[in-house]
Amino acid sequence: MAVDDSRNEGSGFHPHLPGLKHRFLATTLGATMWFFIFYRARKDGAKLLGLSHPWEAHGHDHHGHEEGHSEHH
């Protein structure tokens, strides 16, 4: 007599749970990605959102040129 297991367990996809190494690696890589995204947003998020132009506020003081500074950035 054949037993119908589909009523109790269900037929379909039953993936294995990830191991500890894979969970740790996924968490580490995910955290690294978000830290990098927030770091870049802090550095040039205003430019990305259109709140400032890329050629403005880039850290160089061009208003008061020193003597002998002939280099143009």
C-alpha positions as CSV (number, residue, x, y, z in Angstrom):
1,M,0.0,0.0,0.0
2,A,1.5,3.4,-1.0
3,V,1.5,6.2,1.5
4,D,0.7,9.7,0.2
5,D,3.3,12.0,1.8
6,S,2.1,15.1,0.0
7,R,-0.6,15.7,2.6
8,N,1.9,15.9,5.5
9,E,5.1,17.3,4.1
10,G,4.1,18.9,0.8
11,S,5.8,18.5,-2.5
12,G,8.0,21.3,-3.8
13,F,11.3,23.1,-3.2
14,H,12.9,22.5,0.2
15,P,16.2,24.4,0.3
16,H,18.9,23.6,2.9
17,L,19.7,26.2,5.5
18,P,22.9,28.0,5.0
19,G,25.9,27.1,7.1
20,L,27.5,29.4,9.7
21,K,30.3,30.4,7.4
22,H,28.0,31.4,4.7
23,R,25.7,33.4,7.1
24,F,28.8,35.2,8.5
25,L,30.2,35.9,5.1
26,A,26.8,37.3,3.9
27,T,26.5,39.5,6.9
28,T,30.1,40.8,6.6
29,L,29.8,41.5,2.9
30,G,26.4,43.2,3.4
31,A,27.6,45.4,6.2
32,T,30.7,46.3,4.2
33,M,28.5,47.3,1.2
34,W,26.2,49.5,3.4
35,F,29.2,51.2,5.1
36,F,30.7,52.0,1.7
37,I,27.4,53.4,0.5
38,F,27.0,55.6,3.5
39,Y,30.6,56.7,3.3
40,R,30.2,57.7,-0.3
41,A,26.8,59.4,0.4
42,R,28.5,61.5,3.1
43,K,31.3,62.5,0.8
44,D,29.3,63.4,-2.4
45,G,25.7,62.8,-1.6
46,A,24.8,66.5,-2.2
47,K,26.3,66.3,-5.7
48,L,24.3,63.1,-6.4
49,L,21.0,64.7,-5.2
50,G,21.7,67.9,-7.1
51,L,22.2,70.1,-4.1
52,S,25.6,71.3,-5.2
53,H,27.6,71.2,-8.4
54,P,30.5,68.8,-8.8
55,W,32.9,71.7,-9.5
56,E,31.8,73.6,-6.3
57,A,33.0,72.8,-2.8
58,H,35.7,70.3,-3.7
59,G,38.1,71.3,-1.0
60,H,40.3,73.7,-2.9
61,D,40.3,77.4,-2.0
62,H,40.5,79.2,-5.3
63,H,39.4,82.6,-3.9
64,G,42.7,83.5,-2.4
65,H,45.5,82.4,-4.7
66,E,49.0,82.4,-3.1
67,E,52.0,84.0,-4.7
68,G,53.8,81.6,-6.9
69,H,50.9,79.2,-7.3
70,S,50.7,79.0,-11.1
71,E,49.2,75.5,-11.2
72,H,45.5,75.4,-12.3
73,H,43.3,72.6,-11.0
